[in-house]
Amino acid sequence: MAKYSERLVEKIVRLIEEDTYTISEICDALRISRNSFYEWKNSKPEFCQALKDAEDRRDDSLAILARRSLREQLEGYVVTTEKIVYQDNGYGGETVKSKTVTRKKVAAKAAIIKLALERCHKKQEEKIEESKANIHENPIVLKFPKEVSQDEAVKMITDFRKELNREQSMPNADRDKNDGDYIVVKM
């Protein structure tokens, strides 16, 4: 039975990052019991963190691979096959009679295209919702010189807001009580 050590942790982390082994297989390969593994995970914060970091790196690696595969599926790809025909040369050996190389373009599959478009649409909706939430949670405060009337300030801000986001409505302007030289507009 192995004892807890930095070297053992490094081996475990490396095997987790490879994503080819289960925890049971890792424990068997390194000659530690599953109970010891989970005991270390629960009692040693540095071990638990090392496992989480290894899983994050593995997941990042898999996400990159998945995006590459999705891109290949979307763009289509070329499949190359090679067929070689041999013939007996009469001396107990073989020679190449013919060689045929075939290249076939594989088009994108409709299901993959649909998946990619739905994902893009969902991300766009999330960005819109996030921007709306940020506007309400973190208002922008603008100060105008006192020569600008409150109505003019509101109109300028409203026009500006419409240019940024045509769906966003403009809240009312409030005069700042502490600063008599400016009109303060919160958006």
PyMOL commands that place a pseudoatom at each C-alpha (Angstrom):
pseudoatom trace, name=CA, resn=MET, resi=1, chain=A, elem=C, hetatm=0, pos=[0.000, 0.000, 0.000]
pseudoatom trace, name=CA, resn=ALA, resi=2, chain=A, elem=C, hetatm=0, pos=[1.407, 3.369, -1.020]
pseudoatom trace, name=CA, resn=LYS, resi=3, chain=A, elem=C, hetatm=0, pos=[1.737, 6.312, 1.343]
pseudoatom trace, name=CA, resn=TYR, resi=4, chain=A, elem=C, hetatm=0, pos=[0.659, 9.843, 0.546]
pseudoatom trace, name=CA, resn=SER, resi=5, chain=A, elem=C, hetatm=0, pos=[3.449, 11.817, -1.116]
pseudoatom trace, name=CA, resn=GLU, resi=6, chain=A, elem=C, hetatm=0, pos=[3.898, 14.661, -3.602]
pseudoatom trace, name=CA, resn=ARG, resi=7, chain=A, elem=C, hetatm=0, pos=[5.222, 12.218, -6.182]
pseudoatom trace, name=CA, resn=LEU, resi=8, chain=A, elem=C, hetatm=0, pos=[2.129, 10.025, -5.824]
pseudoatom trace, name=CA, resn=VAL, resi=9, chain=A, elem=C, hetatm=0, pos=[-0.129, 13.082, -6.142]
pseudoatom trace, name=CA, resn=GLU, resi=10, chain=A, elem=C, hetatm=0, pos=[1.674, 14.054, -9.363]
pseudoatom trace, name=CA, resn=LYS, resi=11, chain=A, elem=C, hetatm=0, pos=[1.074, 10.582, -10.802]
pseudoatom trace, name=CA, resn=ILE, resi=12, chain=A, elem=C, hetatm=0, pos=[-2.609, 10.680, -9.865]
pseudoatom trace, name=CA, resn=VAL, resi=13, chain=A, elem=C, hetatm=0, pos=[-2.999, 14.156, -11.357]
pseudoatom trace, name=CA, resn=ARG, resi=14, chain=A, elem=C, hetatm=0, pos=[-1.299, 13.093, -14.596]
pseudoatom trace, name=CA, resn=LEU, resi=15, chain=A, elem=C, hetatm=0, pos=[-3.585, 10.064, -14.948]
pseudoatom trace, name=CA, resn=ILE, resi=16, chain=A, elem=C, hetatm=0, pos=[-6.691, 12.163, -14.302]
pseudoatom trace, name=CA, resn=GLU, resi=17, chain=A, elem=C, hetatm=0, pos=[-5.614, 14.717, -16.921]
pseudoatom trace, name=CA, resn=GLU, resi=18, chain=A, elem=C, hetatm=0, pos=[-5.190, 11.911, -19.486]
pseudoatom trace, name=CA, resn=ASP, resi=19, chain=A, elem=C, hetatm=0, pos=[-8.865, 10.976, -18.959]
pseudoatom trace, name=CA, resn=THR, resi=20, chain=A, elem=C, hetatm=0, pos=[-8.301, 7.358, -19.825]
pseudoatom trace, name=CA, resn=TYR, resi=21, chain=A, elem=C, hetatm=0, pos=[-8.651, 5.788, -16.385]
pseudoatom trace, name=CA, resn=THR, resi=22, chain=A, elem=C, hetatm=0, pos=[-11.342, 5.514, -13.743]
pseudoatom trace, name=CA, resn=ILE, resi=23, chain=A, elem=C, hetatm=0, pos=[-10.525, 6.250, -10.099]
pseudoatom trace, name=CA, resn=SER, resi=24, chain=A, elem=C, hetatm=0, pos=[-10.571, 2.488, -9.422]
pseudoatom trace, name=CA, resn=GLU, resi=25, chain=A, elem=C, hetatm=0, pos=[-8.067, 1.867, -12.225]
pseudoatom trace, name=CA, resn=ILE, resi=26, chain=A, elem=C, hetatm=0, pos=[-5.823, 4.675, -10.976]
pseudoatom trace, name=CA, resn=CYS, resi=27, chain=A, elem=C, hetatm=0, pos=[-5.912, 3.260, -7.461]
pseudoatom trace, name=CA, resn=ASP, resi=28, chain=A, elem=C, hetatm=0, pos=[-5.133, -0.255, -8.731]
pseudoatom trace, name=CA, resn=ALA, resi=29, chain=A, elem=C, hetatm=0, pos=[-2.263, 0.972, -10.919]
pseudoatom trace, name=CA, resn=LEU, resi=30, chain=A, elem=C, hetatm=0, pos=[-0.695, 2.974, -8.083]
pseudoatom trace, name=CA, resn=ARG, resi=31, chain=A, elem=C, hetatm=0, pos=[-1.461, 0.316, -5.445]
pseudoatom trace, name=CA, resn=ILE, resi=32, chain=A, elem=C, hetatm=0, pos=[-3.569, 2.464, -3.189]
pseudoatom trace, name=CA, resn=SER, resi=33, chain=A, elem=C, hetatm=0, pos=[-7.008, 1.626, -1.898]
pseudoatom trace, name=CA, resn=ARG, resi=34, chain=A, elem=C, hetatm=0, pos=[-10.048, 3.601, -2.997]
pseudoatom trace, name=CA, resn=ASN, resi=35, chain=A, elem=C, hetatm=0, pos=[-10.685, 4.315, 0.682]
pseudoatom trace, name=CA, resn=SER, resi=36, chain=A, elem=C, hetatm=0, pos=[-7.239, 5.920, 0.994]
pseudoatom trace, name=CA, resn=PHE, resi=37, chain=A, elem=C, hetatm=0, pos=[-7.829, 7.965, -2.152]
pseudoatom trace, name=CA, resn=TYR, resi=38, chain=A, elem=C, hetatm=0, pos=[-11.136, 9.354, -0.875]
pseudoatom trace, name=CA, resn=GLU, resi=39, chain=A, elem=C, hetatm=0, pos=[-9.761, 9.804, 2.643]
pseudoatom trace, name=CA, resn=TRP, resi=40, chain=A, elem=C, hetatm=0, pos=[-6.918, 11.947, 1.206]
pseudoatom trace, name=CA, resn=LYS, resi=41, chain=A, elem=C, hetatm=0, pos=[-9.407, 13.835, -0.922]
pseudoatom trace, name=CA, resn=ASN, resi=42, chain=A, elem=C, hetatm=0, pos=[-11.550, 14.650, 2.133]
pseudoatom trace, name=CA, resn=SER, resi=43, chain=A, elem=C, hetatm=0, pos=[-8.755, 15.330, 4.619]
pseudoatom trace, name=CA, resn=LYS, resi=44, chain=A, elem=C, hetatm=0, pos=[-6.047, 17.006, 2.532]
pseudoatom trace, name=CA, resn=PRO, resi=45, chain=A, elem=C, hetatm=0, pos=[-7.165, 20.277, 0.945]
pseudoatom trace, name=CA, resn=GLU, resi=46, chain=A, elem=C, hetatm=0, pos=[-4.071, 20.458, -1.271]
pseudoatom trace, name=CA, resn=PHE, resi=47, chain=A, elem=C, hetatm=0, pos=[-4.866, 17.007, -2.702]
pseudoatom trace, name=CA, resn=CYS, resi=48, chain=A, elem=C, hetatm=0, pos=[-8.500, 17.922, -3.293]
pseudoatom trace, name=CA, resn=GLN, resi=49, chain=A, elem=C, hetatm=0, pos=[-7.428, 21.146, -5.038]
pseudoatom trace, name=CA, resn=ALA, resi=50, chain=A, elem=C, hetatm=0, pos=[-4.882, 19.289, -7.177]
pseudoatom trace, name=CA, resn=LEU, resi=51, chain=A, elem=C, hetatm=0, pos=[-7.638, 16.885, -8.283]
pseudoatom trace, name=CA, resn=LYS, resi=52, chain=A, elem=C, hetatm=0, pos=[-9.991, 19.766, -9.141]
pseudoatom trace, name=CA, resn=ASP, resi=53, chain=A, elem=C, hetatm=0, pos=[-7.248, 21.537, -11.110]
pseudoatom trace, name=CA, resn=ALA, resi=54, chain=A, elem=C, hetatm=0, pos=[-6.452, 18.327, -13.007]
pseudoatom trace, name=CA, resn=GLU, resi=55, chain=A, elem=C, hetatm=0, pos=[-10.139, 17.829, -13.834]
pseudoatom trace, name=CA, resn=ASP, resi=56, chain=A, elem=C, hetatm=0, pos=[-10.379, 21.452, -15.021]
pseudoatom trace, name=CA, resn=ARG, resi=57, chain=A, elem=C, hetatm=0, pos=[-7.348, 21.034, -17.289]
pseudoatom trace, name=CA, resn=ARG, resi=58, chain=A, elem=C, hetatm=0, pos=[-8.785, 17.775, -18.627]
pseudoatom trace, name=CA, resn=ASP, resi=59, chain=A, elem=C, hetatm=0, pos=[-12.160, 19.411, -19.286]
pseudoatom trace, name=CA, resn=ASP, resi=60, chain=A, elem=C, hetatm=0, pos=[-10.488, 22.371, -21.024]
pseudoatom trace, name=CA, resn=SER, resi=61, chain=A, elem=C, hetatm=0, pos=[-8.529, 19.970, -23.208]
pseudoatom trace, name=CA, resn=LEU, resi=62, chain=A, elem=C, hetatm=0, pos=[-11.669, 18.027, -24.100]
pseudoatom trace, name=CA, resn=ALA, resi=63, chain=A, elem=C, hetatm=0, pos=[-13.558, 21.252, -24.866]
pseudoatom trace, name=CA, resn=ILE, resi=64, chain=A, elem=C, hetatm=0, pos=[-10.824, 22.314, -27.289]
pseudoatom trace, name=CA, resn=LEU, resi=65, chain=A, elem=C, hetatm=0, pos=[-10.961, 18.916, -28.973]
pseudoatom trace, name=CA, resn=ALA, resi=66, chain=A, elem=C, hetatm=0, pos=[-14.756, 19.080, -29.177]
pseudoatom trace, name=CA, resn=ARG, resi=67, chain=A, elem=C, hetatm=0, pos=[-14.651, 22.562, -30.740]
pseudoatom trace, name=CA, resn=ARG, resi=68, chain=A, elem=C, hetatm=0, pos=[-12.093, 21.392, -33.302]
pseudoatom trace, name=CA, resn=SER, resi=69, chain=A, elem=C, hetatm=0, pos=[-14.218, 18.370, -34.149]
pseudoatom trace, name=CA, resn=LEU, resi=70, chain=A, elem=C, hetatm=0, pos=[-17.345, 20.522, -34.413]
pseudoatom trace, name=CA, resn=ARG, resi=71, chain=A, elem=C, hetatm=0, pos=[-15.507, 22.940, -36.694]
pseudoatom trace, name=CA, resn=GLU, resi=72, chain=A, elem=C, hetatm=0, pos=[-14.357, 20.074, -38.904]
pseudoatom trace, name=CA, resn=GLN, resi=73, chain=A, elem=C, hetatm=0, pos=[-17.916, 18.760, -39.045]
pseudoatom trace, name=CA, resn=LEU, resi=74, chain=A, elem=C, hetatm=0, pos=[-19.240, 22.225, -39.943]
pseudoatom trace, name=CA, resn=GLU, resi=75, chain=A, elem=C, hetatm=0, pos=[-16.661, 22.910, -42.619]
pseudoatom trace, name=CA, resn=GLY, resi=76, chain=A, elem=C, hetatm=0, pos=[-16.817, 19.436, -44.074]
pseudoatom trace, name=CA, resn=TYR, resi=77, chain=A, elem=C, hetatm=0, pos=[-13.687, 17.414, -44.615]
pseudoatom trace, name=CA, resn=VAL, resi=78, chain=A, elem=C, hetatm=0, pos=[-11.913, 15.240, -47.136]
pseudoatom trace, name=CA, resn=VAL, resi=79, chain=A, elem=C, hetatm=0, pos=[-11.599, 11.486, -46.697]
pseudoatom trace, name=CA, resn=THR, resi=80, chain=A, elem=C, hetatm=0, pos=[-8.685, 9.926, -48.571]
pseudoatom trace, name=CA, resn=THR, resi=81, chain=A, elem=C, hetatm=0, pos=[-8.612, 6.217, -49.300]
pseudoatom trace, name=CA, resn=GLU, resi=82, chain=A, elem=C, hetatm=0, pos=[-5.815, 4.323, -50.953]
pseudoatom trace, name=CA, resn=LYS, resi=83, chain=A, elem=C, hetatm=0, pos=[-6.203, 0.994, -52.726]
pseudoatom trace, name=CA, resn=ILE, resi=84, chain=A, elem=C, hetatm=0, pos=[-3.112, -0.940, -53.803]
pseudoatom trace, name=CA, resn=VAL, resi=85, chain=A, elem=C, hetatm=0, pos=[-3.335, -4.042, -55.977]
pseudoatom trace, name=CA, resn=TYR, resi=86, chain=A, elem=C, hetatm=0, pos=[-0.350, -6.416, -55.992]
pseudoatom trace, name=CA, resn=GLN, resi=87, chain=A, elem=C, hetatm=0, pos=[0.594, -9.076, -58.488]
pseudoatom trace, name=CA, resn=ASP, resi=88, chain=A, elem=C, hetatm=0, pos=[2.961, -11.990, -58.328]
pseudoatom trace, name=CA, resn=ASN, resi=89, chain=A, elem=C, hetatm=0, pos=[6.258, -11.103, -59.994]
pseudoatom trace, name=CA, resn=GLY, resi=90, chain=A, elem=C, hetatm=0, pos=[7.121, -14.751, -60.761]
pseudoatom trace, name=CA, resn=TYR, resi=91, chain=A, elem=C, hetatm=0, pos=[10.064, -14.874, -58.341]
pseudoatom trace, name=CA, resn=GLY, resi=92, chain=A, elem=C, hetatm=0, pos=[8.128, -15.506, -55.156]
pseudoatom trace, name=CA, resn=GLY, resi=93, chain=A, elem=C, hetatm=0, pos=[7.509, -11.839, -54.472]
pseudoatom trace, name=CA, resn=GLU, resi=94, chain=A, elem=C, hetatm=0, pos=[4.918, -9.256, -55.291]
pseudoatom trace, name=CA, resn=THR, resi=95, chain=A, elem=C, hetatm=0, pos=[4.977, -6.022, -57.217]
pseudoatom trace, name=CA, resn=VAL, resi=96, chain=A, elem=C, hetatm=0, pos=[2.505, -3.188, -57.246]
pseudoatom trace, name=CA, resn=LYS, resi=97, chain=A, elem=C, hetatm=0, pos=[0.108, -3.630, -60.130]
pseudoatom trace, name=CA, resn=SER, resi=98, chain=A, elem=C, hetatm=0, pos=[-1.969, -0.502, -59.502]
pseudoatom trace, name=CA, resn=LYS, resi=99, chain=A, elem=C, hetatm=0, pos=[-2.517, 2.139, -56.888]
pseudoatom trace, name=CA, resn=THR, resi=100, chain=A, elem=C, hetatm=0, pos=[-5.743, 4.129, -56.645]
pseudoatom trace, name=CA, resn=VAL, resi=101, chain=A, elem=C, hetatm=0, pos=[-6.132, 7.166, -54.409]
pseudoatom trace, name=CA, resn=THR, resi=102, chain=A, elem=C, hetatm=0, pos=[-9.664, 8.428, -53.879]
pseudoatom trace, name=CA, resn=ARG, resi=103, chain=A, elem=C, hetatm=0, pos=[-10.546, 11.706, -52.214]
pseudoatom trace, name=CA, resn=LYS, resi=104, chain=A, elem=C, hetatm=0, pos=[-14.114, 12.318, -51.177]
pseudoatom trace, name=CA, resn=LYS, resi=105, chain=A, elem=C, hetatm=0, pos=[-15.470, 15.576, -49.737]
pseudoatom trace, name=CA, resn=VAL, resi=106, chain=A, elem=C, hetatm=0, pos=[-17.806, 14.963, -46.803]
pseudoatom trace, name=CA, resn=ALA, resi=107, chain=A, elem=C, hetatm=0, pos=[-20.309, 17.786, -46.397]
pseudoatom trace, name=CA, resn=ALA, resi=108, chain=A, elem=C, hetatm=0, pos=[-21.448, 19.199, -43.086]
pseudoatom trace, name=CA, resn=LYS, resi=109, chain=A, elem=C, hetatm=0, pos=[-24.272, 17.321, -41.422]
pseudoatom trace, name=CA, resn=ALA, resi=110, chain=A, elem=C, hetatm=0, pos=[-27.542, 19.173, -40.859]
pseudoatom trace, name=CA, resn=ALA, resi=111, chain=A, elem=C, hetatm=0, pos=[-27.677, 18.157, -37.189]
pseudoatom trace, name=CA, resn=ILE, resi=112, chain=A, elem=C, hetatm=0, pos=[-24.238, 19.668, -36.536]
pseudoatom trace, name=CA, resn=ILE, resi=113, chain=A, elem=C, hetatm=0, pos=[-25.174, 22.909, -38.282]
pseudoatom trace, name=CA, resn=LYS, resi=114, chain=A, elem=C, hetatm=0, pos=[-28.398, 23.110, -36.265]
pseudoatom trace, name=CA, resn=LEU, resi=115, chain=A, elem=C, hetatm=0, pos=[-26.499, 22.494, -33.021]
pseudoatom trace, name=CA, resn=ALA, resi=116, chain=A, elem=C, hetatm=0, pos=[-23.975, 25.240, -33.801]
pseudoatom trace, name=CA, resn=LEU, resi=117, chain=A, elem=C, hetatm=0, pos=[-26.676, 27.743, -34.756]
pseudoatom trace, name=CA, resn=GLU, resi=118, chain=A, elem=C, hetatm=0, pos=[-28.731, 27.007, -31.634]
pseudoatom trace, name=CA, resn=ARG, resi=119, chain=A, elem=C, hetatm=0, pos=[-25.626, 27.441, -29.498]
pseudoatom trace, name=CA, resn=CYS, resi=120, chain=A, elem=C, hetatm=0, pos=[-24.826, 30.811, -31.113]
pseudoatom trace, name=CA, resn=HIS, resi=121, chain=A, elem=C, hetatm=0, pos=[-28.424, 31.964, -30.709]
pseudoatom trace, name=CA, resn=LYS, resi=122, chain=A, elem=C, hetatm=0, pos=[-28.439, 30.952, -27.037]
pseudoatom trace, name=CA, resn=LYS, resi=123, chain=A, elem=C, hetatm=0, pos=[-25.168, 32.838, -26.419]
pseudoatom trace, name=CA, resn=GLN, resi=124, chain=A, elem=C, hetatm=0, pos=[-26.567, 35.968, -28.091]
pseudoatom trace, name=CA, resn=GLU, resi=125, chain=A, elem=C, hetatm=0, pos=[-29.683, 35.821, -25.905]
pseudoatom trace, name=CA, resn=GLU, resi=126, chain=A, elem=C, hetatm=0, pos=[-27.518, 35.388, -22.785]
pseudoatom trace, name=CA, resn=LYS, resi=127, chain=A, elem=C, hetatm=0, pos=[-25.425, 38.444, -23.742]
pseudoatom trace, name=CA, resn=ILE, resi=128, chain=A, elem=C, hetatm=0, pos=[-28.560, 40.543, -24.253]
pseudoatom trace, name=CA, resn=GLU, resi=129, chain=A, elem=C, hetatm=0, pos=[-29.971, 39.458, -20.885]
pseudoatom trace, name=CA, resn=GLU, resi=130, chain=A, elem=C, hetatm=0, pos=[-26.626, 40.107, -19.194]
pseudoatom trace, name=CA, resn=SER, resi=131, chain=A, elem=C, hetatm=0, pos=[-26.355, 43.598, -20.684]
pseudoatom trace, name=CA, resn=LYS, resi=132, chain=A, elem=C, hetatm=0, pos=[-29.907, 44.416, -19.551]
pseudoatom trace, name=CA, resn=ALA, resi=133, chain=A, elem=C, hetatm=0, pos=[-29.118, 43.172, -16.047]
pseudoatom trace, name=CA, resn=ASN, resi=134, chain=A, elem=C, hetatm=0, pos=[-25.880, 45.181, -15.895]
pseudoatom trace, name=CA, resn=ILE, resi=135, chain=A, elem=C, hetatm=0, pos=[-27.649, 48.377, -16.914]
pseudoatom trace, name=CA, resn=HIS, resi=136, chain=A, elem=C, hetatm=0, pos=[-30.169, 48.058, -14.090]
pseudoatom trace, name=CA, resn=GLU, resi=137, chain=A, elem=C, hetatm=0, pos=[-27.715, 46.846, -11.454]
pseudoatom trace, name=CA, resn=ASN, resi=138, chain=A, elem=C, hetatm=0, pos=[-24.941, 49.338, -12.224]
pseudoatom trace, name=CA, resn=PRO, resi=139, chain=A, elem=C, hetatm=0, pos=[-26.481, 52.626, -13.266]
pseudoatom trace, name=CA, resn=ILE, resi=140, chain=A, elem=C, hetatm=0, pos=[-24.361, 55.118, -15.155]
pseudoatom trace, name=CA, resn=VAL, resi=141, chain=A, elem=C, hetatm=0, pos=[-24.315, 58.574, -13.597]
pseudoatom trace, name=CA, resn=LEU, resi=142, chain=A, elem=C, hetatm=0, pos=[-23.710, 61.510, -15.926]
pseudoatom trace, name=CA, resn=LYS, resi=143, chain=A, elem=C, hetatm=0, pos=[-23.340, 65.140, -14.913]
pseudoatom trace, name=CA, resn=PHE, resi=144, chain=A, elem=C, hetatm=0, pos=[-24.305, 67.988, -17.190]
pseudoatom trace, name=CA, resn=PRO, resi=145, chain=A, elem=C, hetatm=0, pos=[-23.447, 71.673, -16.683]
pseudoatom trace, name=CA, resn=LYS, resi=146, chain=A, elem=C, hetatm=0, pos=[-26.258, 73.621, -15.021]
pseudoatom trace, name=CA, resn=GLU, resi=147, chain=A, elem=C, hetatm=0, pos=[-26.829, 75.497, -18.266]
pseudoatom trace, name=CA, resn=VAL, resi=148, chain=A, elem=C, hetatm=0, pos=[-28.339, 72.305, -19.707]
pseudoatom trace, name=CA, resn=SER, resi=149, chain=A, elem=C, hetatm=0, pos=[-31.943, 71.860, -18.659]
pseudoatom trace, name=CA, resn=GLN, resi=150, chain=A, elem=C, hetatm=0, pos=[-33.119, 68.638, -17.153]
pseudoatom trace, name=CA, resn=ASP, resi=151, chain=A, elem=C, hetatm=0, pos=[-35.307, 67.927, -20.186]
pseudoatom trace, name=CA, resn=GLU, resi=152, chain=A, elem=C, hetatm=0, pos=[-32.369, 68.493, -22.563]
pseudoatom trace, name=CA, resn=ALA, resi=153, chain=A, elem=C, hetatm=0, pos=[-30.157, 66.178, -20.501]
pseudoatom trace, name=CA, resn=VAL, resi=154, chain=A, elem=C, hetatm=0, pos=[-32.780, 63.465, -20.498]
pseudoatom trace, name=CA, resn=LYS, resi=155, chain=A, elem=C, hetatm=0, pos=[-33.269, 63.845, -24.275]
pseudoatom trace, name=CA, resn=MET, resi=156, chain=A, elem=C, hetatm=0, pos=[-29.505, 63.612, -24.942]
pseudoatom trace, name=CA, resn=ILE, resi=157, chain=A, elem=C, hetatm=0, pos=[-29.171, 60.532, -22.769]
pseudoatom trace, name=CA, resn=THR, resi=158, chain=A, elem=C, hetatm=0, pos=[-32.273, 58.957, -24.276]
pseudoatom trace, name=CA, resn=ASP, resi=159, chain=A, elem=C, hetatm=0, pos=[-30.956, 59.509, -27.787]
pseudoatom trace, name=CA, resn=PHE, resi=160, chain=A, elem=C, hetatm=0, pos=[-27.595, 58.094, -26.780]
pseudoatom trace, name=CA, resn=ARG, resi=161, chain=A, elem=C, hetatm=0, pos=[-29.233, 55.078, -25.145]
pseudoatom trace, name=CA, resn=LYS, resi=162, chain=A, elem=C, hetatm=0, pos=[-31.334, 54.438, -28.248]
pseudoatom trace, name=CA, resn=GLU, resi=163, chain=A, elem=C, hetatm=0, pos=[-28.188, 54.321, -30.336]
pseudoatom trace, name=CA, resn=LEU, resi=164, chain=A, elem=C, hetatm=0, pos=[-26.618, 51.811, -27.966]
pseudoatom trace, name=CA, resn=ASN, resi=165, chain=A, elem=C, hetatm=0, pos=[-29.648, 49.673, -27.416]
pseudoatom trace, name=CA, resn=ARG, resi=166, chain=A, elem=C, hetatm=0, pos=[-32.904, 50.503, -29.122]
pseudoatom trace, name=CA, resn=GLU, resi=167, chain=A, elem=C, hetatm=0, pos=[-34.968, 48.377, -26.737]
pseudoatom trace, name=CA, resn=GLN, resi=168, chain=A, elem=C, hetatm=0, pos=[-33.786, 50.020, -23.508]
pseudoatom trace, name=CA, resn=SER, resi=169, chain=A, elem=C, hetatm=0, pos=[-36.042, 52.641, -21.921]
pseudoatom trace, name=CA, resn=MET, resi=170, chain=A, elem=C, hetatm=0, pos=[-34.657, 55.692, -20.167]
pseudoatom trace, name=CA, resn=PRO, resi=171, chain=A, elem=C, hetatm=0, pos=[-35.424, 56.303, -16.479]
pseudoatom trace, name=CA, resn=ASN, resi=172, chain=A, elem=C, hetatm=0, pos=[-36.256, 59.755, -15.176]
pseudoatom trace, name=CA, resn=ALA, resi=173, chain=A, elem=C, hetatm=0, pos=[-33.488, 62.254, -14.446]
pseudoatom trace, name=CA, resn=ASP, resi=174, chain=A, elem=C, hetatm=0, pos=[-32.945, 63.430, -10.883]
pseudoatom trace, name=CA, resn=ARG, resi=175, chain=A, elem=C, hetatm=0, pos=[-31.233, 66.640, -9.796]
pseudoatom trace, name=CA, resn=ASP, resi=176, chain=A, elem=C, hetatm=0, pos=[-28.366, 65.933, -7.403]
pseudoatom trace, name=CA, resn=LYS, resi=177, chain=A, elem=C, hetatm=0, pos=[-29.110, 67.724, -4.132]
pseudoatom trace, name=CA, resn=ASN, resi=178, chain=A, elem=C, hetatm=0, pos=[-25.412, 67.949, -3.186]
pseudoatom trace, name=CA, resn=ASP, resi=179, chain=A, elem=C, hetatm=0, pos=[-24.162, 69.544, -6.379]
pseudoatom trace, name=CA, resn=GLY, resi=180, chain=A, elem=C, hetatm=0, pos=[-26.060, 72.653, -7.473]
pseudoatom trace, name=CA, resn=ASP, resi=181, chain=A, elem=C, hetatm=0, pos=[-23.826, 73.202, -10.514]
pseudoatom trace, name=CA, resn=TYR, resi=182, chain=A, elem=C, hetatm=0, pos=[-24.841, 70.007, -12.296]
pseudoatom trace, name=CA, resn=ILE, resi=183, chain=A, elem=C, hetatm=0, pos=[-27.847, 67.936, -13.269]
pseudoatom trace, name=CA, resn=VAL, resi=184, chain=A, elem=C, hetatm=0, pos=[-27.248, 64.305, -12.449]
pseudoatom trace, name=CA, resn=VAL, resi=185, chain=A, elem=C, hetatm=0, pos=[-28.898, 61.697, -14.633]
pseudoatom trace, name=CA, resn=LYS, resi=186, chain=A, elem=C, hetatm=0, pos=[-28.941, 58.058, -13.564]
pseudoatom trace, name=CA, resn=MET, resi=187, chain=A, elem=C, hetatm=0, pos=[-29.487, 55.472, -16.270]
for i in range(1, 187): cmd.bond("trace and resi %d" % i, "trace and resi %d" % (i + 1))
show_as sticks, trace
zoom trace
